[in-house]
């Protein structure tokens, strides 16, 4: 496989417990289908429930053709906005692989941390119900969806401790 930017051969490595291909020159990263989510989940386990499905909502799907070519399929990549962020990633509509330029993975994780904090504070119960339903409907595996639900449940404890320390102290006195 060749770098979509530099056209030199990509190297394989393990990045956040996920096998990826990277360019030794420009330090861009190629993620096969679903590998970006897995790498993000490994980077920060509290973000496992905050996923951006680039393919889910056609109305929010802002796409433009890129000059880059998929290293796996050799077809043109498309530039897509990552959720409602300002980050543009290059995606392949055939294999659903994703190319990130240098630094974009960090930008994505930082964006998801901000989004996660906002969602926990402002939409906690809605997200808890959504993740509870996804245990039965997917899109990830049953085990992964349980993990997402438990992460949000755990974050409730932190939210209560941070906002309502008196309630938190009372709860800690209950028999276990």
N, C-alpha and C positions, 0 to 999 in steps of 0.2 A: 504494500500500500504506500501511496505517496502523499506528501503534505499538500493540502488544498491551496496553501499560500506559497510555499517555497518550491514545491515540486520535487523535493528530495525524499528519500525513503524514510518512512516512519519506524521508530523503535518501539518495542513492547516493554511495558513495565507494570508494576503494581502500584496503584494510586488509591489510597484510602481503601485498601483490601479489594480493589476491583482491577482487573486487567484492562489496561487501556493502551492505545497507541499514541505516541507523541512525536513531535518534530524536534530534533536536537538543535536546530537552528533558531526557529522562531518561538519554540516552547508552546506551540498550540497543542491541543489535546483532542483526540478522537474517541468518542464514547459510542460503543455499539448500543442498540436498542435497550433502554431501561438501565443502562450502566451509569448514566449521570445521576439518576435518582438514588441508586445504590451507593455511589461514591459520596453523595451529599448526606445520606443517612449515616454512613460510617464517619464522616467528618464531624457531625453534630447529631447525636442520637435524639436530642430534644426537637430536632427538625423533621423526624421521620413522618410526622402527620401533615407537614406543610409541603404539599406537592403541587407542582405546576404541570398540568397535562397540556403540552403544546398542541395536541391534536383534538382536544375536547370541545371547545366552544368556538364554532365557526364564526360567530358574530364578532368575537374579540381577536380572531386570528388575523394579524397584520403581517402580510407576507410580501416580499419582493425578491426578485431573482438576484442571486449572488454571482460573482465572477468565479467562484470556487467550484470545484468538482468533487463529488463524493469519493473518498479514497477507497471505499468498498465497492460501489456500484458503477463508478465512472460516469455518473449523470450529474447535471448541474445541481448544486445545493441551492436552498432558498433561505433568505434571511428572515428570521421570525423574531418578533419581540417576545422576550421571556416574561410571560404574564403581563402585568401592568407596569413593569419596570422599564427603564430606559435601555436595558441590556438587549442587544441583538445577538442571536446565536444562528449558526448556519446548520440547517437540517436537511436530511435527505428524505424525500417523500416515499421512496421505495423501501429502504431498509430501516428508516426512522432513526438512523444514527445522528449524532450531534457533534459538530466541530466547535470548539471553544478556542478563541484566540487567547494569547498569554494574558493572565490576570482575570479572565472572565469567570472562572470557577469561584475565585474569592469574591468577586462582585455578586455572583448568584447567591452564595452562602450568606453574605452580609445582607442582601436584599431579603432573603427568606427569614433571617433572624428578626429583622425589623417587621416584616409582615406577620411572623408568628407572634411577636409581642403584641402587636396591634390586635390580631384576631383573638388572642387569649383574653385581653382586657375588654374588648368591645363585643365579641361574638362568642364568648366561651360556650354557652349552652347550645347554641346552634351548631358549633363545630363538634361538640361532644355527641350530639344526636346524629350528625352526619357521619362521624367516624364509627358510631355504634351501628348504623345501617350498613356501612361498608364492610363490616365483619361478614355479613351475609351476601352482599352484592358485589364485592370486589371494588376496584379493579385488580388489586394486588392479591397475593395469596392470603389464605385465612390467618396463618400465623403472623404475617406482616400487618394485616389489618387489626388484629388483636393488639399487636405492639403499638400501632398508631393510637388506638383507643386508650390504652393504658398510659401512654405518654401524656395525653391531654388530661386524663384523670389525675396523674401525678402533678401536673401543672396547676390543678385546682388547689392542691395543698399549698403550693408556693404563693398562689394568688391570695388565698385566705391569710396566710402568715404575713404577707406584705401589706395587705390592706386592712385586715381586721385582726390585729394582734390579740385583742381581748378574746375574741371567739376562738382563735388558735390556742390560746392558753387554756381556755375551758375545755376544748376538745382533748388536749393532751392530758387532762386530769381524769378523763373517762377510763374505766377499767378496760384492760385489753383482753 
